[in-house]
Amino acid sequence: MAGPTPEEDLQMVQAVLARDEAMAAALVERIHPVVSRIVRAHRLRRVDEEDLSQMVYLRVFSKLEQYSGRAPLEHWVARVALTTCRNQLKHELRRPELRRADLTAEQDEVLDLLATTDEDLPAHAASASRELVDLLLGELSPEDRLIMSLLYLEGRSLEEVGQATGRSVGSIKLRAFRARRRLRKSLDRLLQERLP
């Protein structure tokens, strides 16, 4: 089944610009898969996936009058989404270090538990601890993050990680060692930080 033609896309956009709320809702429903896919692929450390999606939708609607109809609407939305994600990443790179103030109350509680006990974390802290791990992994390069995720979150062997990344087992070991050291340093820094 073929998608809408550029002319139909342009009609939809013009209806949205004319404040047709039903058409605006239909537009959001239609572009949601594109926005979600791009946001997930370019997920950022300090911005929740839902918040970043909202930023993309806001940008799409604020720039909608620029849509010319020469390409499918989804292609135009994808460009806007990628640009929004890229801009947010540039913003993060200006302040790349994860800070305790960036954490939610639940993640902060997990940090306090890590600092005060050697026992396993309680079950209610599982979600926040996973989010904290994701934030810490976000401090690594994309390749190191992939290696650490495959090794420690998915439980893959060194050989499997080597096949997935095209690197030798020795290279995987070295990168994992260095990444663990960087993660430890980041975690220690967070543990030493105290909120005012």
N, C-alpha and C positions, 0 to 999 in steps of 0.2 A: 504494500500500500504506500503510495507516494505521499510525501508530506505536503504542507501548504506551499503554494507558489509564492514567489517574492511579492507579487501583486496582493495576494491574500494577506501576507505578512504586513505589508504597508497599510492595508485597510485596517487591520487589527491595531497597529500602532496609532494610526490616526484616530481611531475610536477611543483608545486609551487617552490620547492627548486631549480629546474632547470631553474627558472626565466620565467615560462610560465605565462604571464600577464593575459591572459584570464582565466586561471585556478585560479589565485590569486583572480581575481574579483569574480569568481564563489564561491570560498571559503568564501570570505567576505559576499557575499549574503546568503550563506548557514548558516553561524554561527551567523549572525546578530541577529536573534530572541533570541538565547541563551545569547549572550552578553548583549543585551538590557534588557532582563528580570532580569539578575543578577545585572547589574549596577543600574537599577531602584530600586530593592529590597535593595541594599546596598548603596544607594545614600549618598554622603558625603556633609558636610556643605560647605567646601571651594572649592570643585571641581565640575565644571559643569558636567552634565550627559554626554554631548558629549565629553568633555575632558577626562573623566574617560573611556568612551568607546574607545577613541583613545589610551589611555594608555594600555587598555586590548589588542586591536588589535596589537599594537607594541610588546607587550610581547608575544602574540601568534606567530607572525611571527618570532620574534627573537629566540623563543624556538622550532620552528616547527621541527627541526631535531631531537628533543627528542621524538616526537610522534612515538610510536612503532607499532601501529595498533592492539594492543591486546584488546582495548576497542573502542567503537564508538567515532568518532572524537568529537562529541558534548559533550561527557562526559569529554574528555581531555580538551576541550576548557572551559567547566564549571569550572573545577578545576583551570585552569590558571586564569580565570576571578575572581573567589572567592579569590584566593591568592592575586591577584592585588588589589582588593577592601580591603581585610584585611590589606595588607601592607600600603595602603593609609590611612586607619582608624588609624593604629598605628602611622603613621606620624602625623595625626591630633591630636591624643591624647597627643602628646608631646607638642602641643601648642593649647590647647582646647578652649581658650577664643576667641570669635569673636571680631575682631578689626575693627575699622572704615576703616582702610586701605584695609581690605578684601572686602569692598563694591564697587559696580559699581557706576559710577557717578549718575545714576538714583536713586539708593538706597540711596546714600548720600543726594541727593536732597530731598527725602522723609523724611529723618531724620531732615534736616533743616526745612522743612515745619512743622513737628511735634513739633519742638522746638519753632517755632515762631507764630503759629496760633492754635486756638482751633476749627477752622472750618473744615468741611469735606475736605478731600484731593481732588484735581482736578481729573477729569476722566483720564487724560493722565498719572497719577501716579499710576493707579490701578495695573498694572503688576509689577512695581518695589516694590510697597508696599506688594504685595503678596510674592514676592521673599524675601523681608526683613523679613516678618513673618516666612517664611520657615527657613531662616537662624537662627532667634532667637529660633524657636522651635527646631532646631538642637542642641541647647545647653542643651536641656533636655534629660533625660534618654528616651530610646525607649518607655517605658510604659507611662511615663508622656506625651511624645509627642503624643502618640496615644490618651490618655484621652483628652488632650487639642484640638486635631484635631477633635475628635468626638463631643465634647461639643460645641466648638466655631466656627469651620469651617464648620462642617456638621449640626450643630444645633440639635444634638440628645439630648434626655432627660437624666437625671441622671440614670433612670432605664434602658434605652437602653444601655448606656455606661457600666453600671454594668453587664448587660447580655453579652455584647460583650467582656468584660475583665475578667469576673468571680469574680469581686470585689463587695463589698457591697456599697450601696449608700453613707453611711458615709465615707467609705474609698475613694470613688471617690471625694467627697467634699473636704476631707482633702488633697488629692494629687493635686487636681485642685488649691486649695488655695495656697499650697506651690509652685506649678509650676508657678502660676501667680506672686507670689512674686519674684521668680528667674527671670522670664521674665522681670519684672519691673526693677529689679536690672541691668540686662544686657542692657536693653534699656537706662536706666539712664547713665550707664557707656559709652555707645556709644554716647549719646547726649553730654556728658562732654568732650569726646575726640575731639581734633581738629587736623586736618591734618596739617603738616608743610607747 
